[in-house]
Amino acid sequence: MNIKALYREELTDLCDPAYRADQILQWIYAKQAGSFDEMTNLPAAFRQKLAADFQLNAVHALKTRNATDTTEKFLFQLHDHSLIETVLIPATPGLTTQSDRHTVCVSTQVGCAYGCKFCASGLEGVKRNLTAAEIVDQVLHVQKLSGERVSNIVVMGMGEPLANYDNLMRALRIINAPWALGIGARKITVSTVGIVPRIRQFADEPMQLRLAVSLHGATDEVREKIMPVNKKYPLKELLAACDYYVNTKHRMMTFEYILIDGVNDTLDQARILGAIGRQLRAKVNLIPYNPVEGLSWKRPTRDRCKAFQHALKTHGVTATLRMEKGTDINAACGQLRLQHERNLSTPNTV
Ligand code: SF4
């Protein structure tokens, strides 16, 4: 068992005397200890017992890559040698409104089953869910390796978060807890392809977590070309679940919309998206498509992106055109991991 998957009360139940639990939590989350041996105010025999009973590290950094815009990308290896990616984004226009933040984009699965047509993570299917400890430890390791205090979390990395619901929620409760990372629920955004029953369950959670839905098409016909999940949960059902979230939480939500040249970037789509956004009082993040090796789609021109944004604004919808961050380090979801695995399986590649 990994100790970072435990709630404070669970760890307290396992400790004798009980106050040892708070000492351990201090070492893990405040002092970011890398081994039980570093926990020097615990008796040596107790440390040995901890090391025998628990794992402390759930991820291991294989490499980090800096982009010119200060985005930093981490490739982590797990205990079964699976690879996942995590990205540190110093500022994310469109995701939050402050400018002095450090946002970590975390992964929730190894690979992904949803096969969105623009995404490298879905190319080879899903291997497994991440454990709660593997999700929490991405944030801790990024914080330790970068030396930056993480202020915001976006769950938008590899995998579909709501397909790993129980582990995700456990991890987010730990990330939010004052005895652990203490990151406010309003600073945590979970992004989904639109798993309708899970969106409703998410809306009923007591934590005030933010919701972002990857829309990428304003009609079923267009969305189905990009997102196979739309066949299972068509727009009518998805938008009803979004409406349930907005009315249950009394919070704004966000739609993510990747603009793909000639596929979903017509002014007709903008008009329909504008009507959806206005009805749900949702914000729209527009993201120019980031080309993926092996896929033929292209990014629209800057003018075309601007025209789409303008059309949304004329409908009274707040729409940001996200400036790309990290394109030179393969920041598009899943690309660094795929490249690393291909390099390993190609004998002549350095
Ligand atoms: S965009 Fe997200 S949900 Fe879609 S295939 Fe990629 S990782 Fe999966």
Residues whose N, C-alpha, C, O or C-beta is under 5 A from the ligand:
A	BS01	SF4	C112 Y114 G115 C116 C119 S121 G122 G157 M158 G159 E160 V193
